[in-house]
Amino acid sequence: MKSFKPLHHPSRARALSLSAALLAFFLMAVEPSYASSTMQVYVNIPNTPATPFPGGDDYLDPNPGVPSLLELGMVKAVDASAMALLSIAARQIESARQPAGAKAFAKELALNTYQWSDAQFDCLNKIWTKESHWNYKARNKISGAHGIPQALPATKMESIGTDWRTNPVTQITWGLSYIEKRYETPCRALVKFKRSNWY
């Protein structure tokens, strides 16, 4: 009589891999700057068909619909980690709804992501204080420019998140990226701003 080694159920492995990918995507959508700067996710989805065994799939796992204790433990660990990240993101957004919190977040992101000095942040502060007073609800009734960086058109911020109307973190993340791509630094953007009253 031949003995067979039990294998992991391929559909269960694929489901777990897909769940991990969806969780990573959700976390990046909730807080893009935090997720992209601190988290790397690798997902391997099996691409090989299951090898038939005597007794079919029941031989591999007699209860394929019931999660194993190992899987339940993994779900609890992932849930706790996800909830912690979501809690941090929610607190960060709430804090950034006030000008002081928005400035603190922008300063941290400018330093950690772009390595911009305090002098560069001073330039950024001058631009965004003039543009919006760091108010995420600020909207120019004539041009339609919106938010802390006064994006025009405002829908440009959708490249960071669809919550750009109400999320100051999304607005700041987009605004710093825009300045870096167009002017390289906030101080260069400030030169343009002083010359033409826009940047």
C-alpha positions as CSV (number, residue, x, y, z in Angstrom):
1,M,0.0,0.0,0.0
2,K,1.4,3.4,-1.0
3,S,1.4,6.2,1.4
4,F,0.7,9.7,0.3
5,K,2.0,13.0,1.8
6,P,-0.9,15.4,2.6
7,L,-0.6,18.6,0.6
8,H,-2.1,22.1,1.2
9,H,-5.4,22.5,-0.6
10,P,-4.6,24.6,-3.7
11,S,-7.9,26.5,-3.6
12,R,-7.3,27.4,0.0
13,A,-3.8,28.7,-0.7
14,R,-5.1,30.7,-3.6
15,A,-7.8,32.2,-1.4
16,L,-5.4,33.2,1.3
17,S,-3.0,34.8,-1.2
18,L,-5.9,36.7,-2.7
19,S,-7.1,37.8,0.8
20,A,-3.6,39.1,1.5
21,A,-3.5,41.0,-1.8
22,L,-6.9,42.6,-1.1
23,L,-5.8,43.6,2.4
24,A,-2.7,45.2,1.1
25,F,-4.6,47.1,-1.6
26,F,-7.2,48.3,1.0
27,L,-4.5,49.6,3.4
28,M,-2.8,51.5,0.5
29,A,-6.1,53.0,-0.4
30,V,-6.8,54.1,3.1
31,E,-3.5,55.8,3.7
32,P,-1.3,55.8,0.6
33,S,1.7,57.6,1.9
34,Y,2.0,55.5,5.1
35,A,1.5,52.2,3.2
36,S,3.8,53.0,0.4
37,S,6.6,54.2,2.6
38,T,6.5,51.5,5.3
39,M,5.1,48.3,3.8
40,Q,6.1,45.9,1.1
41,V,3.8,43.1,0.2
42,Y,4.7,40.0,-1.8
43,V,1.9,37.6,-2.8
44,N,2.5,34.2,-4.5
45,I,-0.6,32.8,-6.1
46,P,-0.2,29.1,-7.0
47,N,-0.5,28.5,-10.7
48,T,-0.3,24.7,-10.9
49,P,-3.3,22.4,-11.1
50,A,-4.0,20.1,-8.2
51,T,-2.4,16.7,-8.5
52,P,-5.2,14.0,-8.3
53,F,-5.0,11.6,-5.4
54,P,-7.1,8.6,-4.5
55,G,-10.2,9.8,-2.8
56,G,-10.0,13.2,-4.5
57,D,-9.9,16.5,-2.6
58,D,-11.5,14.9,0.4
59,Y,-8.2,13.0,0.9
60,L,-6.3,16.3,1.0
61,D,-8.7,18.0,3.4
62,P,-11.8,16.2,4.6
63,N,-13.4,19.6,5.6
64,P,-12.3,22.1,2.9
65,G,-14.9,24.6,3.9
66,V,-13.8,24.8,7.6
67,P,-10.6,26.8,8.3
68,S,-7.8,25.1,10.1
69,L,-6.6,26.4,13.5
70,L,-3.4,27.7,11.8
71,E,-5.5,29.7,9.3
72,L,-7.7,31.1,12.0
73,G,-4.6,32.2,13.9
74,M,-3.3,33.9,10.8
75,V,-6.6,35.7,10.3
76,K,-6.6,37.0,13.9
77,A,-3.0,38.3,13.5
78,V,-3.8,40.0,10.1
79,D,-7.0,41.5,11.6
80,A,-5.1,42.9,14.6
81,S,-2.3,44.4,12.4
82,A,-4.9,45.8,9.9
83,M,-6.9,47.4,12.7
84,A,-3.8,49.0,14.2
85,L,-2.9,50.5,10.8
86,L,-6.4,51.7,10.3
87,S,-6.5,53.3,13.7
88,I,-3.2,55.1,13.0
89,A,-4.5,56.3,9.7
90,A,-7.8,57.6,11.1
91,R,-6.0,59.5,13.9
92,Q,-3.6,61.0,11.4
93,I,-6.5,62.2,9.1
94,E,-8.4,63.6,12.1
95,S,-5.3,65.5,13.3
96,A,-4.6,66.9,9.8
97,R,-8.1,68.4,9.7
98,Q,-6.7,71.2,11.9
99,P,-4.0,73.5,10.5
100,A,-1.4,72.5,13.1
101,G,-1.9,68.8,12.5
102,A,-1.8,69.3,8.7
103,K,1.5,71.2,9.0
104,A,3.0,68.5,11.3
105,F,2.0,65.8,8.8
106,A,3.3,67.7,5.8
107,K,6.6,68.4,7.6
108,E,7.1,64.8,8.5
109,L,6.2,63.6,5.0
110,A,8.5,66.3,3.4
111,L,11.4,65.1,5.5
112,N,10.9,61.3,5.3
113,T,9.8,61.0,1.7
114,Y,11.6,63.9,0.0
115,Q,14.4,64.6,2.5
116,W,13.5,68.3,2.4
117,S,15.0,70.5,5.1
118,D,13.3,72.8,7.6
119,A,14.1,75.7,5.2
120,Q,12.2,73.9,2.4
121,F,9.2,73.4,4.8
122,D,9.3,77.1,5.5
123,C,8.9,77.8,1.8
124,L,6.0,75.2,1.6
125,N,4.4,76.9,4.6
126,K,4.4,80.3,3.0
127,I,2.8,78.9,-0.2
128,W,0.1,76.9,1.5
129,T,-0.7,79.5,4.1
130,K,-1.3,82.0,1.3
131,E,-3.2,79.5,-0.8
132,S,-5.5,77.9,1.8
133,H,-4.4,78.7,5.4
134,W,-3.9,74.9,5.6
135,N,-7.7,74.4,5.4
136,Y,-8.6,71.2,3.7
137,K,-12.1,72.6,2.9
138,A,-10.7,75.7,1.1
139,R,-12.2,76.1,-2.3
140,N,-11.7,78.9,-4.9
141,K,-15.2,79.8,-6.1
142,I,-13.9,81.2,-9.3
143,S,-11.3,78.6,-10.4
144,G,-12.5,75.6,-8.5
145,A,-9.1,75.0,-7.0
146,H,-9.5,72.9,-3.8
147,G,-7.9,71.9,-0.6
148,I,-4.7,72.7,1.2
149,P,-2.5,72.7,-2.0
150,Q,-5.3,74.3,-4.0
151,A,-5.1,71.7,-6.8
152,L,-6.4,72.9,-10.2
153,P,-8.4,71.1,-11.4
154,A,-9.1,69.5,-8.0
155,T,-9.6,66.1,-9.6
156,K,-5.9,65.8,-10.1
157,M,-5.7,64.6,-6.5
158,E,-7.6,61.5,-7.5
159,S,-4.2,60.1,-8.5
160,I,-3.6,59.7,-4.7
161,G,-7.1,58.9,-3.5
162,T,-10.8,59.4,-4.4
163,D,-11.4,61.0,-0.9
164,W,-9.5,64.2,-1.9
165,R,-12.5,66.4,-1.0
166,T,-12.4,65.5,2.6
167,N,-9.1,63.9,3.4
168,P,-6.2,66.4,4.2
169,V,-3.7,63.5,4.1
170,T,-4.6,62.8,0.5
171,Q,-4.4,66.5,-0.4
172,I,-1.0,67.0,1.3
173,T,0.4,63.8,-0.3
174,W,-0.6,64.9,-3.7
175,G,0.6,68.5,-3.1
176,L,4.1,67.5,-2.1
177,S,4.3,65.1,-5.1
178,Y,3.2,67.8,-7.4
179,I,5.8,70.3,-6.1
180,E,8.6,67.7,-6.4
181,K,7.7,66.7,-10.0
182,R,7.2,70.3,-11.2
183,Y,9.7,72.3,-9.2
184,E,11.9,69.8,-7.4
185,T,11.7,71.8,-4.1
186,P,9.2,74.0,-2.3
187,C,11.6,77.0,-2.4
188,R,11.7,76.8,-6.2
189,A,7.9,76.6,-6.2
190,L,7.8,79.7,-3.9
191,V,9.9,81.7,-6.4
192,K,7.3,80.9,-9.1
193,F,4.5,81.7,-6.6
194,K,5.9,85.1,-5.8
195,R,6.3,86.0,-9.5
196,S,2.9,85.0,-10.7
197,N,0.7,84.3,-7.5
198,W,0.3,80.7,-8.5
199,Y,2.5,77.7,-8.7
